[in-house]
Amino acid sequence: MRQRVRMDSGGRPSPVRTCVGCRSRAAQSDLLRLVVDGVMVVPDPARRLPGRGAYLHPNHRCWEQAERRKVWKRAFRSAEGFDTSQVAAHIAAPHVGVGGGSR
């Protein structure tokens, strides 16, 4: 079964990314972008920070799966460990949503 292509506001196909937690594919606009700042993994809801990004559904279930599977070294292509406390706080916050920077 083919997945329907989601269109952005300009009528163009929306980019598709894979959630590092559940490993399902989703429109980039439905996922939270994460980047590394030193040894910290930080949320990038506006999708503007420089560096390699990883994508995660902004919900507790996907967050727990990513933590359990220890995906951060693979996702950011690094041998170092990362502090993910800022992402955990962002996911737990009641206002959690995805970025939505306009293009």
N, C-alpha and C positions, 0 to 999 in steps of 0.2 A: 504494500500500500504506500503510495507516495504522500509525502507530507505537503500540505499546502504552503505555498510561498507567501510570506507575509510582506505586504508592501508598506513603505514608509509614506509620509505625507506628500512626497513629491512623485509618488507613483512608481518608485524604484523598489526593487527587492531589498528587504532589510537584511543586513548581515546576520549570519547564523553562527553561534558559538556553542561550545560544549561546557556544561556546568562541571566543575571539578569535583563536586560532591556526588551528585546522582549520575553523572556522565550522560545525561540526556541532552539532546540538541535543542536549542531554543533561540528565538530572535535575540539579538544583542541587547535590544531595548528592554527585555524582560529580565536581564541578568545584572548583577552588581559586579563592576570591574574592580579588581584588587591589584595593587602594585606593591613593590618592595621599596622601602625607604630605609637604607642601612640594613638592620636586621629585623625591622618591623614590617609586617604585612599590613597595609593600610587600605581602607575602602576609598574608591575613587568614583563616587556617584556621578560626577560631571564628566567622567571619561576624558580628562585633560592632563593628568599627570604623566610625566615621561617615564619610559621604561617598559619592560615586558609586563603584560597584563595577564591575569587569569580571571575567569568568570565563574560566578557562583549565584545560584538562585538565592534571593535574600530571605531565606526562611531557615528556621532552626534545624529542620530535618536534613537539609543539604549540608548545612554547616557541620552538624555532627558526623555525617558520613565522610566529609573531607578530613576532619580531624582524626577520625578512627582509621582511615586509610593512609594518613600521613602523606598527603599529596603535595605539600608545599615545596619540597626539594625538587620534585619532578616538574611541577608546574612552572617554577621559576628558574629551572635549570641551574641549580646551585648545590654544592656539597654542604653548605652551612644550614644550620637550623634557623627557624624564624620565630619571632614573637608574634602571635596572632591575637593578642588581647584587644586591640583596637577594632578588629573585625568582629570579634565576639560581642563587644559592647554595641557596635552598630547594628548587628543582627537582633540583639535583645531589645533595642530601643523601640518604643511603640510607634515612632514616626517612620520606621523603616520603609523605604521605597527605593526605586531605582532612580538613577540620575535623570536625566531628561534634558540634558543640554541640547539646545536647538542647533541645527546645522544650517 
